[in-house]
Amino acid sequence: MIPVLISTHGPTAKSLIETTEMIYGQQDLCEVASFAIGQSLESFQQQIEQKLALLTKENSTVLCLVDLKGGTPFNTLVKLMGNYSNLEIITGVNIPMLLTIFMLRANENNLNDLLPEIISASIQSIEQYNITSLTNNKSENEEF
């Protein structure tokens, strides 16, 4: 099973996990590191390193999901890549991305095979709806 670390600004990471587990079920090898208001960079880095220590016991690649490129969670993980060469980082974490990961990671140990599916599921989940699109292009198979 591929270990997962989710790191965001504020409590978003914990909420994403709770929501996704409500849909798909409780998950193992899944940790959260939230960057809190007023938290020092050193304290946050220590928090992430503690979570990585829990996830890297089997020497497998850890999939790290962050909220945005260039933010503190992203920058901290990039900095730690020098010590943890087995990290893969994906930005823009969302629930469809997590659902895809949870569904596929149990039966797959090669993260490189899953990365295209994970990113594709995340991108494909973004759609725009308005009254015109709903009345003119409504698919008979689509449920709302």
C-alpha positions in Angstrom: 0.0 0.0 0.0 1.3 3.4 -0.9 1.6 5.7 2.1 0.0 9.2 1.9 0.9 12.5 3.6 -1.5 15.4 3.2 -0.3 18.8 4.2 -2.2 22.1 3.9 -2.5 25.5 5.4 -4.8 25.3 8.4 -7.2 22.4 9.1 -8.1 21.6 5.5 -6.0 18.4 5.3 -7.8 16.9 8.3 -11.2 17.9 6.8 -10.3 16.4 3.4 -9.3 13.1 5.0 -12.5 13.0 7.2 -14.7 13.7 4.2 -13.0 11.2 2.0 -13.1 8.5 4.7 -16.9 9.3 5.1 -17.3 8.3 1.5 -14.7 5.5 1.1 -13.9 4.2 4.6 -11.2 4.4 7.2 -7.6 4.5 5.8 -4.3 3.2 7.0 -0.9 4.7 6.2 -2.4 8.1 5.8 -1.1 11.1 7.8 -1.9 14.8 8.1 0.4 17.7 8.7 -1.4 21.1 9.0 0.5 24.4 9.0 -1.2 26.4 11.8 -1.4 30.2 12.1 1.6 31.4 14.0 3.5 28.1 13.8 7.2 28.4 13.2 8.7 26.9 10.1 11.0 24.8 12.3 8.1 23.4 14.3 6.2 22.6 11.1 9.2 20.9 9.5 9.5 18.7 12.7 5.8 17.8 12.4 6.3 16.7 8.8 9.4 14.8 9.6 7.6 12.9 12.4 4.8 12.0 10.0 7.3 10.9 7.4 9.1 8.7 10.0 5.8 6.9 10.5 5.2 6.5 6.7 8.7 5.5 5.5 9.3 2.4 7.6 8.8 0.1 4.7 11.1 2.3 2.4 8.3 2.8 -0.1 7.6 6.0 -1.9 5.4 8.4 0.1 2.8 10.3 -1.9 2.6 13.9 -0.5 -0.4 16.0 -1.3 -0.4 19.7 -0.7 -2.9 22.5 -1.2 -0.8 24.8 -3.4 2.6 25.1 -5.1 4.9 27.6 -3.5 3.1 27.5 -0.1 4.8 26.5 3.2 3.7 22.8 3.1 5.0 22.5 -0.5 8.2 24.4 0.2 8.9 22.4 3.3 8.5 19.0 1.6 10.7 20.1 -1.4 13.3 21.1 1.2 13.1 17.7 2.8 13.5 15.8 -0.5 17.3 16.1 0.1 16.8 13.8 3.1 13.8 11.8 1.8 14.5 10.9 -1.8 11.3 8.7 -1.8 8.8 11.6 -1.8 6.4 12.4 -4.7 4.5 15.7 -4.3 1.2 16.6 -6.0 -0.3 20.0 -5.6 -4.0 20.9 -5.6 -5.2 18.2 -3.3 -9.0 17.6 -3.5 -11.6 14.9 -2.6 -11.7 13.3 -6.1 -7.9 13.0 -6.0 -8.1 11.4 -2.6 -10.8 9.0 -3.6 -8.8 7.8 -6.6 -5.7 7.3 -4.4 -7.6 5.4 -1.8 -9.3 3.2 -4.4 -6.1 2.3 -6.3 -3.3 2.4 -3.7 -4.2 -0.8 -1.9 -3.5 -3.0 -4.8 -0.6 -1.1 -6.3 3.0 -0.6 -5.0 4.3 1.3 -8.0 3.3 4.9 -7.6 4.5 5.9 -11.0 1.8 3.8 -12.6 -0.9 5.6 -10.5 0.3 9.2 -10.9 -1.4 9.8 -14.3 -4.7 8.4 -13.1 -4.6 10.4 -9.9 -3.9 13.7 -11.7 -6.4 12.9 -14.4 -9.2 12.2 -11.9 -8.5 15.5 -10.1 -8.6 17.5 -13.3 -11.7 15.8 -14.7 -13.6 16.5 -11.5 -13.6 20.2 -12.2 -16.7 21.3 -14.2 -18.8 24.3 -14.5 -22.6 24.2 -14.3 -25.2 26.9 -14.7 -28.9 27.0 -15.6 -28.2 27.1 -19.3 -25.9 24.2 -19.3 -28.2 22.2 -17.2 -31.2 22.7 -19.4 -29.5 22.6 -22.8 -26.9 19.8 -22.3 -28.4 17.6 -19.6 -27.2 14.1 -20.0 -29.9 11.5 -19.2 -27.3 9.4 -17.3 -26.1 12.2 -15.1 -27.3 12.4 -11.5 -27.4 15.6 -9.4 
